[in-house]
């Protein structure tokens, strides 16, 4: 903006006003309303033109106050705003605060809303299946606070804990924007890079007294005990920061944010940020891959889809609550007619959660009110269905439904069934609601009939058969009489104009009608807006019960989704208990089995783990045999069960798990300067420092990112640590290529060896994908390389090296380094031709006489084609 400031001596009153407002929002693009356009200037104009692909021009071109200009029609805001926000810009909307017709000076303007990624409510920006969370973090060392708010639904959550907990929640909730104190900017960037859109705030906003006062004022309370967060000081500060930020971004109508709740760590399974990523719960690493969420989500409402995602990321660890959900899934599977009846009503309800949130923000449109009415009508049937089902859980949900009869009836009474998209188009309010409105409509829309009625009446009373009513811009409406009848004109008529063959008159009735009809449309719109706004204001008191209805619908939607998924995919009901054993019979991977080629079946596997018996399983087997899939499917089955879902298995008896840890697959973080091995060790260290007696740990190929010696040492040590640890005996699956680890089962009583079976037929290896007892001593890496299309010469040489290594192993167990030292040196050089190959002798002169440095690309292609032809002729 430096270039713009230099022009200030030449500023017009409009530009002076612009710079004054822009100075309050220096880090946002200011959309400045001028007449029917939103205009931007200077650097903002350059950014907007680039982001939106619109023309960049100049204001005051050729003068000393010349400045860049870009703009678009105000009615196109909904089309252009999402593009700016998605481009990562903060956008301040500056509107005209008074009618230009009513002022003789410059129109008063002000910012009515500041849009950032975390406070966006525009439907074209939001994903209806995802929450749009704004997060705030208050760092405090050992203890930290974090808050999440979705302004589009009113959901407000807080949590408190160490950095691991904060990072885990950030990974789970994936906020669109993260707030923190300016002093923590570097710290946050070092841990997360540019993964999140962030905004740093002044330090004083993070003081306890200020944050608490913000919360008290918003909720109109003197204590937060009623919300269950009174003892969580760091979390309260984070929540207060969000309330401050909403005020700073001109979001003042927030009646839908009427409660705040804590994310209860003691209630939910711990899934760290590595596990959420490694298991591909909500995002996949592969362009064509699928996630568990995609497989499980058969919801029919947006609130249901959003709740399902939360259930997936926050599984339960309280058996009674888990079994309550499981029993409902079973009930819906066994009562399909009732389930279909409920789903039919859910389809009508739609996104009630976001719809009702628009009411206090004055963004709700007429058709959305009609949708609200239809949703409330659907809840009548839904409540009746739940209460009459004879199921205690459904009765409990049915009791929570509020029918809001008065609200539904008022919308029915006042809003036209075929209402337009916005109130500004008119025709929203029904007849017989306002007498003045009805009169004005009669005048505005039945004007011709009204004038004809006056004309007929005057002809009848005067006997002037040629009388007619006309209009012009000078006199308005008038009566015209030919000279033949001018002597019979009533005395009450007022002469306005004399023509050659006629006289023109006006009457008091015509002047009154004229004044009415000329301002009728404007008055109609004003009255409709007034009635509509009164209706919207009355809905505010219904926000809380409507939100409760939306939550009930979302729960039913999720449970029905579980039932449909279970029925379609042949899932079974798991048994969740307080024990310490994990038994899965005929387990399958829920995602992979959906992607199997037509006609091919997923090979199921059995698994048993116990803290006191088979605590650790070492799994060996060939590459591509399914070790990693087996690890993942175990975690996914446990996770699905504790969500309250049926699982892909013949039978599952699970002592509930409180934490799931995974170290699966490579996850390089090169962009932040960390190697594969460093990332692997960071993730593994997190597991070793946080596991508990009820944890499930999945380790895949630990140590492969470093030398073989280091890798085996680390893997061996980790297995010992998990076995001997006095703090807890976590159930562990350990997949590895290091066959040396098979020896652990001979040394420790709670470690057992298993391998994924194969069958060798000639030179081919068939992967049976079946987990069987005992260790494996072959990885079949060369076979996998052959399947990948590795050149024949590389495969043959690899086989030779493997034979030599195996020969050296026959006399004892020399180290790998010793084996490599005794390999024949001359065989290491790979060549396309043997030295005495006659084909090489024929082609050698051509290659040796070729000057690569002077060859053009076309010449190179020609030479290559020539060599290819010579080779085929020799062969």
C-alpha positions in Angstrom: 0.0 0.0 0.0 3.0 2.3 0.1 2.4 3.6 -3.5 -1.2 4.4 -2.6 -0.3 6.5 0.4 1.9 8.8 -1.7 -1.2 9.9 -3.6 -3.1 11.1 -0.5 -2.8 14.9 -1.3 -4.8 14.3 -4.4 -7.5 12.1 -2.8 -11.2 12.6 -3.5 -13.6 12.3 -0.5 -14.5 8.8 -1.7 -10.9 7.6 -1.7 -10.2 9.4 1.6 -13.0 7.3 3.1 -11.6 4.2 1.5 -8.1 4.7 2.9 -9.6 5.4 6.4 -11.5 2.0 6.4 -8.7 0.1 4.7 -6.3 1.3 7.5 -8.4 -0.7 10.0 -8.1 -3.9 8.0 -4.6 -3.8 6.5 -4.3 -7.6 6.1 -7.6 -8.1 4.4 -8.9 -7.4 0.9 -11.4 -4.6 1.2 -14.5 -5.0 -1.0 -15.7 -1.4 -1.1 -19.3 -0.9 -2.1 -19.8 1.9 -4.6 -23.3 2.0 -6.1 -24.0 -1.4 -7.7 -20.4 -2.5 -7.5 -17.8 -3.8 -5.0 -14.5 -2.1 -5.9 -10.9 -2.8 -4.8 -7.9 -0.5 -5.2 -4.2 -0.7 -5.3 -2.6 -3.9 -4.2 -6.0 -5.4 -3.3 -7.1 -4.8 -6.9 -4.0 -6.5 -8.3 -4.7 -9.6 -6.1 -8.4 -9.6 -6.8 -7.9 -9.4 -10.6 -5.5 -12.2 -10.5 -7.6 -14.5 -8.2 -10.9 -13.9 -10.0 -9.6 -13.5 -13.6 -11.3 -10.1 -14.0 -10.0 -6.9 -15.7 -7.5 -4.7 -13.9 -8.0 -1.1 -14.7 -7.2 2.3 -13.2 -9.1 5.0 -11.3 -8.0 8.5 -12.1 -6.0 7.3 -15.1 -3.3 9.8 -16.1 -3.7 11.9 -12.9 -1.3 12.1 -10.0 -3.8 10.1 -7.9 -3.9 7.2 -10.4 -4.5 3.9 -8.6 -5.3 0.3 -9.8 -8.9 -0.7 -9.8 -10.8 -4.0 -10.0 -14.4 -4.6 -9.2 -17.5 -6.7 -9.9 -21.3 -6.2 -9.5 -22.6 -6.5 -5.9 -25.1 -9.1 -6.8 -22.2 -11.4 -7.9 -20.7 -11.5 -4.4 -21.8 -15.1 -3.8 -20.0 -16.1 -6.9 -16.7 -14.3 -6.3 -16.3 -14.4 -2.5 -15.7 -18.2 -2.3 -12.9 -17.9 -4.9 -11.1 -15.2 -2.8 -11.5 -17.2 0.5 -10.3 -20.4 -1.2 -7.3 -18.5 -2.5 -6.4 -17.9 1.2 -7.4 -14.2 1.4 -9.2 -12.5 4.3 -12.0 -10.5 2.9 -13.6 -7.4 4.5 -17.0 -6.5 3.1 -17.6 -2.8 3.2 -21.2 -1.8 2.6 -23.2 1.4 2.2 -24.8 2.0 5.6 -27.4 4.5 4.4 -29.5 5.2 1.3 -27.5 7.4 -1.2 -30.8 9.2 -2.0 -31.2 10.4 1.5 -27.8 12.1 1.9 -26.2 15.1 0.1 -22.7 14.2 1.3 -20.7 11.1 0.8 -22.5 7.9 1.7 -21.7 6.4 5.1 -19.9 3.1 4.8 -18.5 0.5 7.1 -17.3 -3.1 7.3 -20.2 -5.4 7.9 -18.3 -8.7 7.9 -14.8 -10.0 7.7 -14.6 -13.4 6.0 -11.7 -15.7 6.8 -11.4 -19.4 6.1 -12.4 -20.2 9.7 -15.5 -18.1 9.9 -17.0 -18.7 6.4 -20.7 -19.4 6.2 -21.2 -19.2 2.4 -22.5 -22.5 1.1 -20.2 -22.4 -1.9 -17.2 -22.4 0.4 -18.4 -25.1 2.9 -18.5 -28.8 2.3 -21.8 -30.1 3.6 -20.2 -33.4 4.8 -17.5 -31.6 6.8 -17.4 -29.2 9.7 -15.7 -25.9 9.1 -13.8 -25.4 12.3 -12.0 -22.3 13.6 -9.4 -23.4 16.2 -7.5 -21.4 18.9 -4.5 -22.7 20.8 -3.2 -21.4 24.1 0.2 -22.8 24.8 1.1 -23.3 28.4 4.0 -25.8 28.5 3.0 -29.1 30.1 -0.6 -28.1 29.8 -2.2 -26.4 26.8 -5.7 -25.4 25.8 -7.5 -25.8 22.4 -10.9 -24.8 21.2 -12.9 -25.5 18.1 -15.9 -23.6 16.7 -18.0 -24.2 13.6 -19.8 -20.9 13.2 -22.0 -22.5 10.5 -23.5 -25.0 13.0 -22.8 -23.4 16.4 -20.8 -26.4 17.6 -18.2 -25.2 20.2 -15.7 -27.7 21.7 -12.7 -27.3 24.0 -10.0 -29.6 25.3 -6.9 -29.4 27.5 -3.7 -31.5 27.6 -0.1 -31.9 26.6 1.2 -31.1 23.1 0.5 -34.7 22.0 -3.1 -34.2 22.7 -3.3 -30.8 21.0 -1.6 -32.1 17.9 -3.8 -35.1 17.8 -6.9 -33.0 18.0 -5.6 -30.7 15.2 -5.1 -33.8 13.0 -8.6 -35.1 13.8 -10.6 -31.9 13.4 -8.6 -30.4 10.5 -9.6 -26.8 11.2 -9.8 -24.3 8.4 -8.0 -21.7 10.4 -5.9 -21.8 13.6 -5.3 -18.9 16.0 -2.4 -18.5 18.4 -0.4 -15.8 20.0 2.2 -14.0 17.9 5.0 -15.2 20.1 4.1 -18.8 19.1 4.2 -18.3 15.4 7.7 -19.8 14.9 6.9 -22.7 17.3 3.8 -23.6 15.3 5.5 -23.3 12.0 8.3 -25.6 13.0 5.9 -28.3 14.1 3.3 -28.1 11.3 4.9 -26.1 8.4 2.2 -24.7 6.1 -0.3 -27.5 6.7 -2.8 -25.1 8.3 -4.1 -21.6 7.5 -3.1 -19.6 10.6 -3.6 -16.1 12.1 -1.5 -14.7 14.9 -3.1 -12.4 17.6 -1.8 -10.0 20.2 -0.6 -11.5 23.5 -3.1 -9.6 25.6 -6.0 -11.5 24.0 -4.6 -14.7 25.7 -4.8 -13.4 29.2 -7.1 -15.3 31.5 -9.2 -12.4 32.8 -10.0 -11.0 29.3 -10.8 -14.5 27.8 -13.0 -15.4 30.7 -14.9 -12.1 30.5 -15.5 -12.7 26.8 -17.1 -16.1 27.6 -19.2 -14.7 30.4 -20.5 -11.9 28.3 -21.3 -14.2 25.3 -23.1 -16.8 27.3 -24.6 -14.3 29.7 -23.4 -16.2 32.8 -21.2 -15.7 35.9 -19.7 -19.2 35.9 -18.9 -21.9 33.4 -19.7 -24.8 35.8 -22.9 -25.6 34.0 -20.9 -26.4 30.9 -18.4 -28.7 32.7 -15.3 -26.6 31.8 -14.9 -24.5 35.0 -11.6 -26.3 36.0 -10.0 -26.1 32.6 -8.3 -22.8 32.6 -6.2 -23.2 29.5 -9.1 -24.5 27.5 -11.3 -21.5 28.7 -8.6 -19.1 27.4 -8.6 -20.8 24.0 -12.4 -20.5 23.9 -12.3 -16.9 24.9 -9.9 -16.1 22.1 -12.4 -17.5 19.6 -15.2 -15.3 21.0 -12.9 -12.3 20.7 -12.0 -13.2 17.1 -15.6 -13.4 16.1 -16.2 -9.9 17.4 -13.1 -8.6 15.6 -14.4 -10.1 12.3 -17.8 -8.4 12.7 -19.7 -11.5 13.6 -22.0 -10.2 16.3 -25.2 -12.2 15.9 -24.3 -15.5 17.5 -27.4 -16.8 19.4 -26.9 -20.2 17.8 -23.6 -20.6 19.7 -25.5 -21.3 22.9 -23.4 -24.0 24.5 -19.8 -25.2 24.9 -18.6 -28.7 25.8 -15.4 -30.5 26.5 -13.9 -33.2 24.4 -13.7 -35.9 27.1 -10.4 -37.7 26.8 -11.5 -40.3 29.4 -14.5 -41.2 27.2 -12.8 -41.6 23.8 -10.1 -43.9 22.3 -6.7 -42.2 21.8 -5.8 -42.0 18.2 -2.6 -40.0 17.7 -2.0 -37.9 14.6 0.2 -40.6 13.1 -2.4 -43.3 13.5 -5.2 -41.2 11.9 -2.9 -40.7 8.9 -1.5 -44.2 8.7 -4.9 -45.9 8.9 -6.3 -43.6 6.2 -9.4 -43.0 8.2 -10.5 -39.8 6.5 -7.7 -39.1 3.9 -5.8 -41.4 1.6 -2.2 -41.2 0.4 -3.1 -42.6 -3.0 -5.0 -40.7 -5.7 -7.2 -43.7 -6.4 -7.3 -44.9 -2.8 -10.3 -45.1 -0.6 -10.8 -44.3 3.1 -12.7 -46.0 5.9 -15.0 -43.0 6.1 -16.0 -43.5 2.4 -16.8 -47.2 3.1 -18.8 -46.5 6.2 -20.7 -43.3 5.2 -24.2 -44.1 4.0 -25.8 -41.2 5.8 -28.6 -39.2 4.1 -28.2 -35.9 6.0 -25.3 -33.5 6.2 -25.4 -33.4 10.0 -25.3 -37.2 10.0 -22.3 -37.2 7.7 -20.5 -34.7 10.0 -21.4 -36.7 13.1 -20.2 -39.9 11.6 -16.8 -38.4 10.9 -16.6 -37.4 14.6 -17.5 -40.8 15.8 -14.8 -42.2 13.5 -12.1 -40.0 14.9 -13.4 -40.2 18.5 -14.3 -43.9 19.1 -15.7 -44.8 22.5 -13.9 -46.7 25.3 -16.9 -47.2 27.6 -18.5 -50.6 26.9 -22.0 -49.6 28.0 -22.1 -46.7 25.5 -20.6 -48.8 22.7 -23.1 -51.6 23.3 -26.0 -49.1 23.3 -25.1 -48.1 19.8 -24.5 -51.8 18.7 -27.9 -52.8 20.0 -29.5 -50.0 18.0 -27.7 -51.1 14.8 -29.0 -54.7 15.5 -32.5 -53.3 16.0 -32.5 -51.5 12.7 -31.1 -54.6 10.9 -33.9 -56.7 12.3 -36.6 -54.0 11.7 -36.0 -52.9 8.2 -39.5 -51.4 7.6 -39.2 -49.1 10.6 -35.7 -48.2 9.6 -36.9 -47.2 6.1 -39.7 -45.2 7.6 -37.2 -43.2 9.7 -34.8 -42.7 6.8 -37.7 -41.4 4.6 -38.2 -38.6 7.1 -34.5 -37.9 7.5 -34.3 -37.3 3.7 -36.8 -34.5 4.1 -35.0 -32.8 7.1 -31.8 -31.9 5.1 -29.1 -29.7 6.7 -31.2 -28.3 9.5 -28.1 -27.6 11.6 -26.6 -25.1 9.2 -30.0 -23.7 8.2 -31.0 -22.7 11.8 -27.5 -21.2 12.3 -28.3 -18.7 9.6 -31.2 -17.2 11.5 -29.3 -15.1 14.1 -26.9 -14.0 11.4 -29.8 -12.7 9.3 -28.7 -14.9 6.3 -31.7 -17.2 6.2 -33.6 -16.9 2.9 -37.4 -17.5 2.3 -37.0 -20.9 0.7 -34.9 -22.0 3.7 -37.7 -21.1 6.0 -40.0 -23.3 3.9 -37.4 -26.0 4.3 -37.5 -25.4 8.0 -41.2 -25.9 8.0 -41.0 -29.1 6.0 -38.3 -30.4 8.4 -40.6 -29.6 11.4 -43.4 -31.5 9.7 -41.1 -34.5 9.2 -40.3 -34.4 12.9 -43.9 -35.0 13.7 -43.8 -38.4 12.0 -40.3 -39.0 13.3 -41.3 -38.4 16.9 -44.4 -40.6 16.6 -42.3 -43.4 15.0 -39.7 -43.3 17.8 -42.2 -43.2 20.6 -44.3 -46.1 19.3 -41.3 -48.3 18.4 -41.1 -50.0 21.7 -37.4 -49.5 21.9 -36.1 -47.7 24.9 -33.3 -45.9 23.0 -35.7 -44.7 20.3 -38.2 -43.6 22.9 -35.4 -41.6 24.6 -34.5 -39.9 21.3 -38.2 -39.3 20.5 -38.7 -37.5 23.8 -36.0 -35.1 22.9 -37.7 -34.0 19.7 -39.4 -30.5 19.8 -42.3 -30.1 17.4 -42.3 -26.3 17.5 -45.9 -26.1 16.5 -46.3 -22.3 16.7 -43.2 -21.7 14.6 -44.2 -24.2 11.9 -47.7 -22.8 11.8 -46.5 -19.2 11.5 -44.2 -20.0 8.6 -47.1 -21.8 7.0 -49.4 -18.8 7.5 -47.0 -16.1 6.4 -44.6 -17.4 3.7 -45.7 -18.0 0.1 -45.3 -21.7 -0.9 -43.6 -20.6 -4.1 -41.4 -17.9 -2.5 -38.5 -16.5 -4.5 -34.8 -17.2 -3.5 -34.4 -13.9 -1.7 -36.6 -11.4 0.1 -35.3 -8.7 -2.2 -37.3 -10.1 -5.1 -40.6 -9.6 -3.3 -43.7 -11.9 -3.4 -42.6 -13.6 -0.2 -45.4 -12.8 2.2 -48.9 -14.3 1.8 -52.1 -12.3 1.5 -54.3 -11.3 4.5 -51.2 -10.9 6.7 -51.0 -7.1 6.4 -53.9 -4.9 5.1 -51.7 -2.1 3.8 -49.6 -4.7 1.9 -52.7 -6.1 0.3 -53.9 -2.6 -0.8 -50.6 -1.8 -2.3 -50.4 -5.0 -4.2 -53.9 -4.4 -5.5 -52.8 -1.0 -6.7 -49.5 -2.1 -8.1 -50.5 -5.4 -9.7 -54.1 -4.6 -10.6 -53.6 -1.0 -11.8 -55.2 -1.3 -15.2 -58.3 -2.9 -13.8 -58.5 -0.1 -11.2 -58.2 2.6 -13.9 -60.8 1.0 -16.1 -63.2 0.9 -13.1 -62.7 4.7 -12.6 -63.2 5.2 -16.3 -66.5 3.2 -16.4 -67.7 5.0 -13.3 -67.0 8.5 -14.6 -68.6 7.7 -18.0 -71.7 6.5 -16.3 -72.0 9.5 -14.0 -71.2 12.2 -16.7 -72.5 10.6 -19.8 -69.2 11.4 -21.7 -68.9 8.2 -23.7 -65.5 9.2 -25.3 -63.8 9.8 -21.9 -60.5 8.1 -21.5 -57.7 7.9 -18.8 -54.1 8.3 -19.9 -50.7 9.1 -18.4 -47.6 11.2 -19.2 -44.5 12.3 -17.3 -45.7 15.9 -17.0 -49.2 15.6 -15.5 -49.2 11.9 -14.4 -52.7 10.3 -14.7 -55.4 12.5 -16.3 -58.9 12.4 -17.9 -59.2 13.4 -21.5 -62.5 14.8 -22.9 -63.2 15.9 -26.5 -64.4 19.5 -27.0 -67.9 18.1 -27.8 -68.4 17.2 -24.1 -66.3 19.9 -22.4 -69.4 21.8 -21.2 -70.6 18.6 -19.3 -67.4 18.2 -17.2 -68.1 18.2 -13.4 -67.0 21.2 -11.5 -64.8 19.1 -9.2 -62.5 18.2 -12.1 -59.4 20.4 -12.4 -58.3 21.5 -15.9 -54.6 20.9 -16.6 -54.2 21.3 -20.4 -56.1 22.5 -23.4 -55.6 20.8 -26.8 -57.0 21.6 -30.2 -59.7 19.0 -30.0 -59.8 18.1 -26.3 -59.3 19.1 -22.7 -57.3 17.2 -20.0 -58.4 17.1 -16.4 -57.3 15.6 -13.1 -59.3 14.5 -10.0 -58.4 14.1 -6.4 -59.0 10.3 -6.8 -56.6 10.1 -9.7 -53.9 12.1 -7.8 -54.3 9.8 -4.8 -54.1 6.7 -6.9 -51.0 8.1 -8.7 -49.2 8.8 -5.5 -50.0 5.2 -4.3 -49.0 3.4 -7.5 -45.7 5.3 -8.0 -44.4 4.3 -4.6 -46.2 1.0 -4.3 -43.5 -1.4 -5.3 -40.9 0.2 -3.0 -43.4 0.3 -0.2 -44.4 -3.4 -0.8 -40.8 -4.5 -0.6 -40.3 -2.5 2.7 -43.4 -3.9 4.3 -42.5 -7.5 3.2 -39.0 -7.0 4.6 -40.4 -5.8 7.9 -42.8 -8.7 8.2 -40.1 -11.2 7.2 -37.5 -9.8 9.7 -40.1 -10.0 12.5 -40.6 -13.6 11.6 -36.9 -14.3 11.6 -36.5 -12.6 15.0 -39.2 -14.8 16.4 -37.4 -17.9 15.2 -34.3 -17.0 17.4 -36.1 -18.4 20.5 -36.5 -21.7 18.7 -32.8 -22.1 17.8 -31.9 -24.4 20.7 -34.8 -26.9 20.3 -34.3 -27.0 16.5 -30.6 -27.7 17.1 -31.6 -30.6 19.5 -33.8 -31.9 16.7 -30.9 -31.8 14.2 -28.7 -33.7 16.7 -31.4 -36.4 17.2 -31.7 -36.8 13.4 -27.9 -37.0 13.0 -27.7 -39.8 15.6 -30.4 -41.8 13.9 -28.8 -41.2 10.5 -25.4 -42.5 11.8 -26.9 -45.6 13.3 -29.0 -46.3 10.2 -25.8 -45.9 8.1 -24.1 -48.5 10.3 -27.0 -50.9 9.8 -27.0 -50.4 6.0 -23.3 -50.9 5.7 -23.4 -54.0 7.9 -26.2 -55.6 5.9 -24.5 -54.8 2.5 -21.0 -56.0 3.5 -21.8 -59.0 5.6 -20.5 -57.5 8.9 -21.2 -59.1 12.3 -21.9 -57.7 15.7 -18.8 -57.5 17.9 -18.8 -58.4 21.6 -17.2 -55.6 23.6 -16.2 -56.4 27.2 -14.0 -55.3 30.1 -11.4 -58.1 29.5 -7.9 -57.9 28.2 -8.2 -60.3 25.2 -8.6 -59.5 21.6 -10.0 -62.3 19.4 -11.0 -61.9 15.8 -12.2 -64.8 13.7 -12.4 -64.5 9.9 -11.4 -60.8 10.0 -11.3 -58.8 6.7 -10.0 -55.3 5.7 -13.1 -53.2 5.2 -11.6 -50.9 2.6 -9.5 -53.4 0.6 -12.3 -55.9 0.3 -14.4 -53.2 -1.4 -11.7 -52.7 -4.0 -11.1 -56.3 -4.9 -11.4 -57.2 -8.6 -14.7 -58.7 -9.6 -14.9 -62.4 -8.7 -11.9 -62.3 -6.3 -12.5 -62.8 -2.6 -10.6 -61.2 0.3 -8.8 -63.9 2.4 -10.0 -63.7 6.0 -7.7 -64.2 8.9 -8.0 -65.2 12.6 -6.1 -63.3 15.3 -5.8 -63.7 19.1 -3.9 -61.4 21.5 -3.8 -61.3 25.3 -1.9 -59.3 27.8 -1.2 -62.4 29.9 -0.6 -64.9 27.1 0.1 -64.0 23.5 1.0 -60.4 24.0 3.3 -59.8 21.0 3.1 -61.5 17.6 6.1 -61.2 15.3 4.8 -61.5 11.7 7.2 -62.4 8.9 6.5 -63.1 5.3 7.1 -62.1 1.8 6.8 -58.6 0.4 3.3 -58.0 -0.9 1.9 -61.0 1.0 -0.5 -58.8 3.1 1.4 -58.2 6.4 0.6 -54.5 6.4 -3.0 -55.1 5.4 -3.4 -57.6 8.3 -2.0 -55.0 10.8 -4.3 -52.3 9.5 -7.4 -54.5 9.4 -6.9 -55.4 13.0 -6.9 -51.7 14.0 -9.8 -50.9 11.8 -11.9 -53.7 13.2 -11.2 -52.5 16.7 -11.9 -48.9 15.8 -15.2 -49.8 14.0 -16.4 -51.9 16.9 -15.8 -49.1 19.4 -17.6 -46.6 17.2 -20.6 -48.8 17.7 -20.5 -50.4 14.2 -20.7 -54.0 13.1 -17.3 -55.3 11.8 -16.0 -57.2 8.8 -15.4 -60.6 10.6 -17.1 -63.8 11.4 -16.7 -63.1 15.1 -15.0 -60.5 17.2 -14.6 -60.6 21.0 -12.8 -57.5 22.1 -11.7 -56.3 25.5 -12.1 -52.6 24.9 -8.9 -50.7 23.7 -8.1 -47.3 25.1 -5.3 -46.3 22.7 -4.4 -47.4 19.1 -0.9 -46.7 18.0 0.4 -47.5 14.5 3.8 -47.2 12.9 2.9 -48.3 9.4 4.4 -47.4 6.1 6.9 -44.7 5.0 5.8 -41.2 5.8 8.7 -38.9 4.8 8.7 -35.4 5.9 11.5 -34.2 3.6 10.0 -30.7 3.2 10.6 -30.0 6.9 14.1 -31.5 6.8 13.3 -34.9 8.4 14.4 -38.2 6.8 12.2 -41.2 6.6 14.1 -42.8 9.5 13.7 -39.7 11.7 10.0 -39.6 11.1 9.8 -43.3 11.9 11.7 -42.8 15.2 9.6 -39.8 16.2 6.4 -41.8 15.7 7.9 -44.9 17.5 9.1 -42.8 20.4 5.6 -41.3 20.8 4.2 -44.9 21.1 6.8 -46.0 23.6 6.1 -43.0 25.8 2.3 -43.2 25.8 1.1 -46.8 25.7 -1.1 -48.3 28.4 -2.3 -51.7 29.6 -5.3 -51.5 27.1 -3.3 -50.2 24.1 -3.1 -51.9 20.7 0.3 -51.3 19.0 0.9 -52.0 15.3 4.5 -51.8 14.2 5.4 -52.4 10.5 9.0 -52.7 9.4 10.6 -50.8 12.2 14.2 -49.9 11.5 14.2 -50.3 7.8 15.1 -46.6 7.3 18.6 -47.2 8.6 21.4 -49.9 8.2 20.4 -53.5 8.7 22.5 -53.8 11.9 20.9 -50.7 13.4 17.4 -51.8 12.2 17.6 -55.2 13.7 19.0 -53.8 17.0 16.2 -51.3 17.3 13.5 -53.7 16.4 14.8 -56.3 18.8 15.1 -53.8 21.6 11.6 -52.5 21.1 10.1 -56.0 21.3 12.0 -56.6 24.6 10.8 -53.2 26.0 7.2 -53.9 25.2 7.5 -57.4 26.7 9.3 -56.5 29.9 7.8 -53.1 30.6 6.5 -52.9 34.2 4.0 -50.1 33.4 1.9 -52.1 31.0 1.8 -55.1 28.6 0.2 -53.6 25.5 -1.1 -56.0 22.8 1.3 -55.7 19.9 1.5 -56.8 16.2 5.1 -56.5 14.9 5.5 -57.1 11.1 9.1 -57.3 10.0 11.6 -58.5 7.3 14.2 -59.2 10.0 13.8 -63.0 10.3 16.4 -62.8 13.1 13.5 -61.5 15.3 12.0 -65.0 15.2 14.5 -65.9 17.9 12.5 -63.7 20.3 9.8 -66.3 20.7 12.4 -68.8 22.1 13.6 -66.3 24.7 10.3 -64.7 25.9 7.1 -66.5 26.8 4.6 -63.8 25.6 6.1 -63.5 22.1 5.0 -65.8 19.4 5.9 -66.1 15.7 3.5 -66.1 12.8 4.0 -65.7 9.1 1.9 -65.0 6.0 1.9 -68.3 4.1 3.1 -68.7 0.5 3.3 -71.6 -2.0 6.2 -72.0 -4.5 5.2 -73.5 -7.8 8.3 -73.8 -10.0 9.8 -70.3 -10.1 6.5 -68.7 -9.2 5.4 -67.7 -5.7 1.7 -67.7 -4.8 0.7 -65.4 -2.0 -1.9 -67.3 0.1 -2.4 -64.3 2.4 -3.1 -66.6 5.3 -1.6 -66.0 8.8 -0.2 -69.2 10.2 2.0 -70.1 13.2 5.7 -70.1 12.9 8.3 -67.8 11.4 9.3 -67.3 7.8 12.9 -67.3 6.5 12.3 -65.9 3.0 11.1 -62.5 1.8 10.9 -63.4 -1.9 12.0 -59.8 -2.8 13.4 -60.9 -6.2 10.0 -62.4 -7.1 8.3 -59.1 -6.2 10.9 -57.2 -8.3 10.1 -59.5 -11.2 6.4 -58.7 -10.8 7.2 -55.0 -10.9 9.0 -55.3 -14.3 12.6 -55.0 -13.1 15.1 -55.6 -16.0 16.1 -59.2 -16.5 19.8 -58.5 -16.0 19.2 -57.0 -12.6 17.1 -59.9 -11.5 19.7 -62.5 -12.7 22.5 -60.7 -10.9 20.3 -60.4 -7.7 19.7 -64.1 -7.8 23.5 -64.8 -8.1 24.2 -62.6 -5.1 21.4 -64.3 -3.1 22.9 -67.7 -3.8 26.3 -66.6 -2.7 24.9 -65.2 0.5 23.0 -68.4 1.3 26.1 -70.5 0.6 28.1 -68.5 3.1 25.4 -69.0 5.7 25.7 -72.8 5.6 28.8 -73.0 7.7 27.5 -70.8 10.4 25.9 -67.4 10.8 28.5 -64.8 9.6 27.4 -61.2 9.6 25.9 -59.7 6.5 29.0 -57.5 6.1 31.1 -60.7 6.0 28.8 -62.3 3.4 29.1 -59.3 1.1 32.9 -59.1 1.5 33.3 -62.7 0.1 31.1 -62.1 -3.0 33.0 -62.3 -6.4 33.9 -58.7 -7.2 33.9 -59.0 -11.0 30.2 -59.8 -11.1 29.1 -56.5 -9.7 29.4 -54.6 -13.1 26.1 -54.9 -15.0 26.3 -54.8 -18.8 23.7 -54.9 -21.6 26.2 -57.1 -23.6 28.9 -59.5 -22.7 32.4 -58.3 -23.8 32.7 -60.9 -26.5 29.2 -60.4 -27.7 29.3 -60.1 -31.6 26.4 -57.7 -31.6 28.5 -55.2 -29.6 31.4 -55.5 -32.0 29.2 -54.5 -34.9 27.7 -51.5 -33.1 30.9 -50.4 -31.2 32.3 -48.2 -34.1 29.1 -46.2 -34.4 28.8 -45.6 -30.6 32.5 -44.7 -30.2 32.5 -42.2 -33.0 29.5 -40.4 -31.7 30.0 -36.9 -30.2 27.2 -36.7 -27.6 27.9 -33.1 -26.8 27.1 -31.9 -30.3 24.1 -34.1 -31.0 20.8 -32.3 -31.4 17.7 -34.1 -30.0 16.5 -35.0 -33.5 20.0 -36.4 -34.4 20.0 -38.4 -31.2 16.7 -40.0 -32.0 17.9 -40.8 -35.5 21.1 -42.4 -34.1 19.0 -44.4 -31.6 16.8 -45.6 -34.4 19.9 -46.6 -36.5 21.3 -48.6 -33.6 17.9 -50.3 -33.1 17.8 -51.4 -36.7 21.4 -52.7 -36.7 20.7 -54.7 -33.5 17.6 -56.3 -35.1 19.5 -57.1 -38.3 22.4 -58.8 -36.3 20.0 -60.7 -34.1 
